[in-house]
Amino acid sequence: MNNLDMVDEVCEGTNCAKPMELYVFVDPLSPQCWELQTIIRKLQIEYGHYFSLRTVLTTKLVNLNTISKEANIDPDQLSHPVLASVAVKAAELQGKRAGSRFLHKLQQHILLKEKDVCSYAILLEIAEEAELDQGEFKRDFHSVHTAKAFQCDLHITREMEVDEVPSIVFFNECIEDEGVKVSGLYSYDVYKTVLSEMLGERDLNRQSPPSLDELFLKYSTMATREIASIYNISEQTAEFELKKQMLQQKLDRIKLPEETLWTIK
């Protein structure tokens, strides 16, 4: 698989001085994509100085075929799986960080299983939680710019022959070289190995993680196991440190059936 001229013609390219670029293909509604996010965060913390990141939203085309049938429904009553992806693209128009905040809040609600995140009305609530400009989000959700951005993501998905989510395609700075596609979900060490091999470096320069305070300023909600992985400590040790942060009124705890999330106050 080669770097594709066609992608550059349709979509605005991302110029970056870093030697690697990673295209991360996700479906916002996929639980596995939440798992990949944990891995990506650790990779960014430790080796983010080697690569830039582009998130590409993808959804099964069969899901798109029914949305036109609902065109005459009151927007507030509209519910469809593709709306979540459209909402993320609308959020991104307020900036990359805004888009990331929205996507994370969306995935958090999927884990909580308390609300229908395919509902337009619920997506508006999530945008408010992510501290987006509500008026701008509503306008962007229905705008041609958001539609084109989403179409661009679907185009990249087809051209890079990505048929499974999550997937990551690794590119180096030499446009003649082929990209390396990793389809599905693997352990952290697999992605680190691919990065190392494509850079041609056996021993990558690993950066130390920031303090807990700094980490939660960057990522407002994280799981206990995610903290343990980032700091290379046991989950018991991580929970002990996180409870201290909670007692200091810095964090809130969200208990889920399978794990515990911690969110900044």
GIPERA-V18468 format. One record per pair of residues at least 24 apart in sequence whose ideal C-beta (glycine too) atoms are under 7 Angstrom apart, sorted by sequence separation. I is the first residue (numbers start at 1). J is the second residue. If there is no record, write none. Layout:
BEGIN
I | J
I | J
END
This chain:
BEGIN
102 | 126
105 | 129
170 | 194
102 | 127
105 | 130
170 | 195
59 | 85
172 | 198
57 | 85
102 | 130
170 | 198
22 | 51
24 | 53
26 | 55
28 | 57
101 | 130
212 | 241
20 | 50
21 | 51
24 | 54
101 | 131
102 | 132
19 | 50
20 | 51
21 | 52
22 | 53
23 | 54
24 | 55
25 | 56
26 | 57
27 | 58
57 | 88
18 | 50
24 | 56
27 | 59
57 | 89
98 | 130
18 | 51
21 | 54
23 | 56
25 | 58
84 | 117
212 | 245
18 | 52
84 | 118
98 | 132
225 | 259
83 | 118
216 | 251
224 | 259
16 | 52
87 | 123
91 | 127
223 | 259
224 | 260
79 | 116
81 | 118
83 | 120
223 | 260
14 | 52
80 | 118
94 | 132
223 | 261
79 | 118
84 | 123
91 | 130
94 | 133
222 | 261
14 | 54
79 | 119
83 | 123
221 | 261
222 | 262
79 | 120
91 | 132
221 | 262
78 | 120
94 | 136
221 | 263
220 | 263
76 | 120
220 | 264
75 | 120
76 | 121
91 | 137
90 | 137
93 | 140
216 | 264
90 | 140
90 | 141
29 | 81
93 | 145
93 | 146
87 | 141
29 | 84
86 | 141
28 | 84
90 | 146
28 | 85
89 | 146
28 | 88
86 | 146
89 | 149
89 | 150
86 | 150
85 | 150
34 | 107
28 | 103
34 | 111
28 | 106
28 | 107
31 | 110
29 | 110
57 | 150
58 | 153
57 | 153
58 | 154
56 | 153
58 | 157
56 | 156
56 | 157
58 | 162
58 | 165
108 | 221
104 | 221
36 | 166
25 | 157
33 | 165
33 | 166
32 | 166
30 | 165
30 | 166
23 | 160
25 | 162
27 | 165
26 | 165
25 | 165
26 | 166
11 | 152
25 | 166
10 | 152
25 | 167
24 | 168
51 | 195
112 | 256
10 | 155
11 | 156
23 | 168
50 | 195
111 | 256
22 | 168
23 | 169
42 | 188
22 | 170
43 | 191
47 | 195
7 | 156
36 | 185
39 | 188
43 | 192
50 | 199
20 | 170
21 | 171
35 | 185
20 | 171
7 | 159
20 | 172
39 | 191
6 | 159
19 | 172
32 | 185
108 | 261
19 | 173
50 | 204
4 | 159
47 | 204
49 | 207
1 | 160
47 | 206
1 | 161
46 | 206
46 | 207
45 | 207
45 | 209
3 | 171
3 | 175
20 | 195
2 | 178
3 | 179
1 | 178
1 | 179
20 | 198
41 | 219
20 | 199
1 | 181
19 | 199
45 | 230
42 | 229
38 | 226
42 | 230
38 | 229
END
